[in-house]
């Protein structure tokens, strides 16, 4: 499968912005349900499983914008799981220019790029992306002008599970911004995106042989296999950061029968299967 699937070659950041601005103010129905139009659109298009209706949907809004404008679609392994999108960006380039732009280089971000955020202390400590938005204009100060889904209209509500589509202004230097997926480069040259070889989990054999369930307090290579798959630091010690990352992973992945995983923060046989399917190009 190619890294980028192109429906149209003339889509611009303005096209994405115009579509997104029309969605501003739309909210979950009923409130606090994570039931939203973006999931409905993606499920109808065959791009999301029915059980995703009810899951956090910040990246679903982004994928819905791509669907509706026929913009290039990225072959992200788990397209609604923000850490998976970050891994894609870190492992691909466009004509030799890397798709990942670290937060420290915020001045180089451009309209159409995807800023990724970590709002909780545990996610910031592990570099685990919890939220994504769409950049509207190139930053001239350390402040980002975005439109995001599943967020709040202001700073008082949840920033990564707020329930609506809103235009936001976010600081670039408060520690919440992890970096950008440089989607603007893909719009310019979708045929120049690299296709790196898939990297297999180097600790997979230890996880296959591990006694289940695997959970908080565990140590060793089986834990490293889990950490490698969910995108948190690989140190072989299951602490708060690993548990947070596992719960985050479970929300966006299914078992071998297509059923949603239980968000219990441990590795049983059903979550084990999902973990073993993960391939990362970069870690």
N, C-alpha and C positions, 0 to 999 in steps of 0.2 A: 504494500500500500504506500503511495507517495506521501511525503511529509505534508504537502498542501494539496487540497482538492479545489479546483477553480471552477466556479460557475460563470462568473463574468470577470473580465480583465480591466474594466473601466470604472470600478467602484472606487470612490474617494473617501477620505475622512469626513468630508462634508455630508456625504450620503449617509454614513453611519450616524453622524450627529443629528441630522434632520429627523431620522427615524427615532432615535433615542429621545429627542426633545418632545416628540409626540406622546411618549409613554410617561413623561414626568407627571407625578401625582397619582398614578395607578397603584393600587394596593392589593394586598392579599384579601381573598373573600372565601370564608369569613376571616375576620381579623385573627392574627396569631396562628394561622393554619399552614402557612407556606404553600397554600393553594393559589396559583397565580397563572395569568395568561401565558407567560413564557413557557412554563411546563406544558400547558395545553398545546401550544404551537409545536413544540419540539416532539412531543409524543405523537401528534398527528403526522408529523413528517418522518416518523420512524427513527428519530435521532435520540430518543430517551425512552427508557422503560416506564410503563405505567406507574410503578411504585415510586418513581421520583416525584410525582405530584405529592407535595407534603414535605419535601426536603428543602433546605436552604438553597437559594436560587440566584445568588449574585452572578455566578458565571453563566447560568442559564439565560439571563437577560442578554449578556454579551453574545452568546451563541444564537439567540433569537434574532438579534440585530444582523448577524452574519447571514442567517437563513433568509430573512426578509429582504435584505439588500442584494442577496446573491454574491456576497463578498467571498474571498478565499477562505476555505475552512481548514483549520489545522488538524492534523491527524494525531491529536493528543490521546494518550491511552485511556485516561479517565477524564473526559472533557469538562466535567462539572466539579472536579476536585482540584482546587486551586494549586496545591503542591505539585500535581501532575503537570499543570500548565507551566509552572515555573521550571520544572525539570526539562520540559520541551524547549523552553526558551534558552536555558543554559547549555543545551546540547546541540543546538542548531545555529546556523548562520545564513545570511543572505549575501551571496557573492563575496564571502570572506569576512563580512561584518557580523559579529555576534548578535543574536536576538535578545540577549539579556543585558539590560542596562541597570547597573547597581544604583541604589538610592543616592549615593554620593555624587552621581553624574546627572542629577535631575535636570540640570540646565540643558542637556542634550535631548530631552524627551520632546516628542512631537505629537500633534493632534492624531488621534486614532490609536495611540499606544495604550497598553493596558497596565495601569499601576496596581501593584499587589501590596496588600497591607496585612500586618499582624497587630491586632489590638490588645490581646491578652498578654500578660507578662510571660506566661509559659511559651506562647507561640513566638513572641519576640526573642526569648532566650534561645529557642531552637531554630529560629529562622523559618518557621512554618507558616506559609501563607494561609490566611483565613478569609480574605475578601479581595475582590477585584472590582475596578470601575473602568470607565472609558475617559481618556484625557481629551478635553475639548480644545485646548490651545497650548502652545508652547509656553512654559513657565518663564516669566520675566523676574520673578521673585521666588523665594522658597515657599511658594503657595501653589497648590494644584487646583485647577478648575476641572471638575469631573462631573459625569453623570453615573450613578450607580444604582443597582437594584438590591433589594433586601437590606436596605439601610434606613436610617431615620432622616428626617428633614433638618435636624439640628444636632447639636452635640449632647443633648440630654438623653436621648434614647440609645438603643443598641445600634452600634455601627455596622455589625456584620449579621444581624438578624432583626432588622428594624421593620420590615414589612412593606416597604414601598419603594418607588422609583423617584429619586430626587437628584437635583443638581446640587453639587456640594463644592465647598472650598476647603481643601485639606492642607495642613502643613507638611512640608517635605522633610523637615529636620527634627521632628519630635520623637523619632524612633519607631513610629508605626509603619512607615513606608519601607518596604523591602527592596523594591526596584520595579522595573518595567519590562513587559514583553513588548518588543518593538514591532508592533503590528503594522506601523506605517511603512516599514521596509518591505513587508510582505505585499502590501497593496501596490507598491511600486514595481517589484520584481518577483512575482509569485513563482516564476519558473527557475529562480536562482536559489531556492531554499535547499540546504544540504540534506542528505539522507544518511545520517551516521548509522553504523551497525548497532544492533541492540546488544546491551550488556546484561548478562545474567547475574542473578544474585549470588555473590561469591560465598555466602554463608548458608545457602539453601539446604545443603545436606544435613547440617546440624539442626535446622528447624524441622526437617522431615523426621528426624530421629528423636525429637524432644518429647518429653512427657507433657501431655496437655491436661488442663489448660495452663497456658503460660501467662503470667500476670505480674503485677507490681512486686518488686523485690527480686525478681529473677535476674540471673547473670549468665554471661557466656555468649558463645557464638550463635545460639538460637535467638537470643535477644538482638544480637547484631543483625541477623537476617530480617527480623521484624523492623528494626530501625532503618535499615537500608531501604525497605519497601515503602515505609510510610513517610520517609523524607525528613527524619529528625537526626541529630548527631549520632554517629555510630560509635558508641563507647562500650557496649556490652552490659550496661547497667540500666535496668528498667526502673526509672524514676517518674516524677511528675510529668516531665516533658514527653516521655515515651507514652505514658498513659493518655495524655491529651491527644497526641498524634494518632494513636490507635483508635480512639473514639471518633476523631475527625475522619479517619479513613473509613470506618465502618458506616458512617452516615452516607457515603457516596459509592458504596460497592455492594455487590450482591453475592449470594452463594452460587454453587454450581447449577442450581435449579432456577436461578433468576429471582430468588426471593431476597428481600432486604435483610441485611445483617442486623442482629441485635447490637445496640450500642452499649456494650457492657465493659469495654476497655480491657478485654483479655482475649487471648488467642485460643479459641476452641477449634473443633474440627471444621466448622463452616467458615470461620474467618481464616483459618489456615489455608484453605483452598484459594480464597481470594488473594491472600498475601502472596502465594506461590505463583499467581498469574502475572504479578507485576514485573515489568522490565523497565529499568531506568537506563537512559543513555549517559547520564551524568550523576555523580554523587560526590 
